[in-house]
Amino acid sequence: MDDKQHSKRLSLLLRHAPEKAGLTLGEGGWAEVSTLLAGMDTLGWSMSEEDLHRIVATNDKKRFTLSEDGFLIRAAQGHSVEIANDLVAITPPVTLYHGTAERFLDSILADGIQRMSRQHVHLSHDLETARKVGQRHGKPVVLIVEAGRMHADGTDFYCADNGVWLTGRVPPEYLTPATQP
């Protein structure tokens, strides 16, 4: 099995369906590596600890984090299951970006960016990353988010282990479509 397939299965178990492998996600979404690997084995998705470490180290989006001692693992962000959040609110950059598909633009400009089934709205620190995110959903469009102004107005922001910025919602008054090249 290739690393991409393993990564997708890790995302499923650590972000959306931990119970499928008998996992309980602790505070911050942490799970024991040994329990994860045993659960994957019962599903017929065997993965070695060496494979797991390689996938964590080489994942281009840095989706997963291992604890310093290597006994725990978590998804950096993107959970649709409720987890006790261990993130600390911090001051965001003045501007962040959100990539989406053009077909969603009118709705977003009217209602803002909603977290949908996730625990947070995901924002990018740069235009190119946001554009890549938008491409996954169709013809991409990037929105400029006035994160500094939102923060000054009382909105909390968090930065996940992989550099993705998180917040609860982005109201439309903080959004401007980026000029497309």
Secondary structure by P-SEA (a helix, b strand, c coil): ccaaaaaaaaaaaaccccccccccccccccccaaaaaaaaaaacccccaaaaaaaaacccccccccccccccccccccccccccccbbbbbccccccccccccaaaaaaacccccccccbbbbbccaaaaaaaaaaccbbbbbbbaaaaaaaabbbbbbcccccccccccccccccccccc
